[in-house]
Amino acid sequence: MMNSERSAEGMRRRRFLKQAGLAAAAGAALPLLDVGGAGALAAAEPTSGPTTGPTPGPTADPDQLFKDGRFKEAELGYRRRLRDNADDAHAAGQIGYIALLSNRFADAERFLTKAADLKPDDQFVLYQLADCYVRQDRLTEAVPWLRRRGTATDLAHATLYERIEGKPWQVHGPQTTRIPFLGLDPLPHMEISINGTAPKIFQLDTGGTTAGLTMELAREAGLKVVSTSTGSADGQRFTMYYGIAESVRIGDLEVRNAPVHWNEAIRPPLPDGSQAQGTIGTVHFYHFLTTMDYGHKQFVLRRKTEANLRRFRAEAGRLPGDVLPLWLAKDHFPLTLGSLNDYGPRVATFDTGGPGRGMGTSLAMAERAGIQLGAPEEINGKVRYAIYPERISLGKATRRRVKGWAEENPRVDDDMRFDTIANFTHDFFKPFAITFDYAHMNLYITGDSMTPDAAR
């Protein structure tokens, strides 16, 4: 960007920040999305991608298309580049990365391997290659790529995967299990058993990975340390311990030979002041057709079969709902399409963690969406602003004036290489149920209403 452009951008940003300290005023009611009636889900097809901006032509820059989240158009552009130059490592890597975002594993393996051959020291490509094999439970095939990257965390995972004997992530039990939530705050929580222990309270968080335990529960479950690294969360730094659980039981479904981890991190307290004994997240979820049903306070795991998907769609089709594209980045960050007021839809992350708020976004995105800023406050050395957007949406699922935060660099999409409009978090989802179909990469959102705040 030229100096004059930086100056103009800086002036716009300063004008925007002058709004800080002004509460987001309750404006005139804006029209809500038409959600259709019950049964709308049965005929729904996932939206193909962001609609903000003109339709790109064949000469459009695929790097810019990718940055804007227009993955299909970007992939076409990279394929044209690769046809013109078979040794274009960047184009090959981007095609492989786009394929991995949608769990198209054959294309991901082919093009990421080609990119790694052309540019052996590309750390980003090596990470995606390792994750490509991990997502398919081909853990030993991920090891060479992790060792080539060579970070402490990569080496810890490589050692862990080398030690797993037999098939990992073995699912035992019925086709479906339903478990009631014990509560929704600070995060949804329910009972899970590790290695046959008495059921312990775990929090659910798509920002998590495998089952993560407290030190106390790891000792009770008899887990052995296979490898270690250093981790951090919410300003805390701690040692991460990795091991293999003989059994992770949720309701009537059990996973055997499952990678797990544990640490001394302090988790948000439960309503009675006690601490949950663990957190479970996306890596566990993507082994099932998983439903987090906030509205009816239950968690549902189904085996990933076409028959179970058909049954789910028939059941969900009796409620208002929507089906959206689902992507997965950075090994455990789910993404879909979201809107802020009238800006969007664009690619959005959703981390069901984040207690006490419904979304977070950058100052730049808040400005584009016309969202007013509240007073600034400093948390963990970063300045953020309270916001109450008039309307935020994931497809037809729409909330009004849910509290969120805006800051200069939320960092959720760091290392994704594309922009995201926002990160939708815990409070947004409370009226809804969300179901992850990681086989076909669709996100289903259902509820008694897609506009639960319409009468406010």
Beta strands, then each sheet from edge to edge (+ up, - down):
strand 1: 170-172
strand 2: 176-180
strand 3: 189-194
strand 4: 200-204
strand 5: 212-214
strand 6: 227-233
strand 7: 236-245
strand 8: 248-250
strand 9: 253-256
strand 10: 258-263
strand 11: 278-280
strand 12: 289-293
strand 13: 298-302
strand 14: 321-325
strand 15: 327-329
strand 16: 333-340
strand 17: 343-350
strand 18: 359-362
strand 19: 376-379
strand 20: 382-387
strand 21: 392-394
strand 22: 397-399
strand 23: 404-407
strand 24: 423-424
strand 25: 432-437
strand 26: 442-447
sheet 1: 1+ 9- 8+ 3- 4+ 11+ 5- 10- 7+ 6-
sheet 2: 2+ 13- 12+ 25- 26+ 14-
sheet 3: 15+ 16- 17+ 24+ 18- 23- 20+ 19-
sheet 4: 15+ 16- 21+ 22-
end
